[in-house]
Amino acid sequence: MTDTPEAPDVPDPLLLLDTALWELRRAWALPGSALRWEERLSTPKALTQATVIEAVAAGSPDGGRQVSVGVVGIRLNVDDSTASRLVSAAVDAGYLRRGAPTSDRRRRLLTVTAKGRRFRDRARAVRRGALAELLESWEDRDVRALAELLTAFTAQLSADRSQDRG
């Protein structure tokens, strides 16, 4: 986006976007939000569990299927000890399985269990349903435009993060 002078009565689109992203984060993550994850999934810490499962289900950065705790930490933007606690909770709940790789016995690799896949499917259905409720008054073309723009935005964020790590 280029810097162009705006008329005084036209809001700065970057400020509007920044405000919207903060509100989106709050709506997505806070207990009691309009999305009501725990209530809809009848699971304590549902959003946290779903996030950990998604991080593992995405596979390893090299295209493999198994993921380490370190990769979960990177994907969730948390330190190693926090990632380890989150993974342990998901393992204890039966959503993930730890396994030792053959090449390095110190690293524990993670896979999503059948129970984890069922939870992931249910969480995705709940998220889709919540979005459908929130956007039911929108025109289909507007929902599609929002989806396409947010997809492009998150792809840019991912590309920028990859460059920062590489």
PyMOL commands that set and color helices and strands:
alter all, ss='L'
color gray80, all
select helices_A, chain A and resi 13-29+37-41+46-57+69-76+80-92+114-134+140-165
alter helices_A, ss='H'
color red, helices_A
select strands_A, chain A and resi 67-68+96-99+109-112
alter strands_A, ss='S'
color yellow, strands_A
deselect
rebuild
show_as cartoon
